Amino acid sequence: KGLYTGEKESVGASSNVISGISIFPNPYSGSTQISYSLSENTNVKIEVFDQLGRTVQMITNSEQETGNHSYNFSKGSSGIYLMKVTMNDTTEIYRLAEMQR
């Protein structure tokens, strides 16, 4: 309990390479941690967009090794953001909510 991974929408073929994407805390105030695990080496691209579709931050776009990975995200202003995770032929969208401090 207490771990909220956000609402997710998948596009494309399902993949077992990435698992356990967590966004904690969510909603958050200040910053949140994005964590996941890879079962094999693969390219991972994580982008965050505002509600108008503008890129807020490119979190990563690199070939990553098997294992656990984590990043902190902080926009600094309250609002709803969409995090797009692209890997191989799969894209997943997660909702992030930053609350006022």
N, C-alpha and C positions, 0 to 999 in steps of 0.2 A: 504494500500500500504506500501511497505517497509518491509513487513514480508515475508520471503522466507522460506518455510518449507523443501526445498530440494526435490530431486527426490525420489520417493518412489516406492518400489516393494513389493507386499504382497505375502506370501506363506502360504497356509493352510486356514482354515475356517475363514471367516470374523468375527470380534468381535466388539461389541458396548461398551465394557467395558472401553477401552482406547480411548480418543478422543483429538483432537486438539494438536497433537504433533507439536511443533514449534522449529525451530533451528534458533536463531537470535543473531547476524547477521550471514549470510551465503551467500557468502564467508565471512571469518572473518580474523582478524589479531590480534593475541594474545590469545583471548579466545572467546567462544560462549556459549550461554545459551540454554539448552535443557529443554523444559517445556511440560507438558501434564497433563491431568485430568483423574481420574478414577471414574467410576460410581458405582463401588463396590470393596471390598477388593479382591486383587489378587496378585499372584507372578509376578514380573516384572524383567526381565533380560535385561540389556542394555550393550552391548559390542562395542568397537570401534576397527577396524582392519585397517592395512595399505593395500596398493594395492597388496602386496604379500600374504595377508591372515593371517599375524601375528597379534596376539592380542596386541593392543597398550595400552588399558585401559579397565578394567571392571568398569563401572560406577555404576551399582547397580545389585544386584541379591538377592532380598528380597521380603517378603510378605509386601505389601503396602496397606494402608488404603484408603478409598474413599476420593477424593478431589484432590487438585492441588499439583503437585510435580515439582521441577526444580533442575537442576545440571549445573555446569559450566564445560566446557571441554577446555583444552589447551594442545596441543602437544608440541609446542615450535619450530617446524620446518614446513616450508611450504610443502604442498602436499595435495593429495586427500585421504580422509579416508572414510570408510564405517561404519555406525552405525547400528548394528543389535538389534532390539527390539523384544524380545520374551515374549509372554504372553499367557497362556493357549495353544491353538492349533494354534496360529497365530504368524508368524514371518514377520516383516517388515524391509526393508533395506533402509537406507537413506544415501545420499552422503553429506559429509562435505568437504569444501574446505578452507584450511588455506593458506593465502597469506603471503608473506614476510612482516615483520614489517618495 
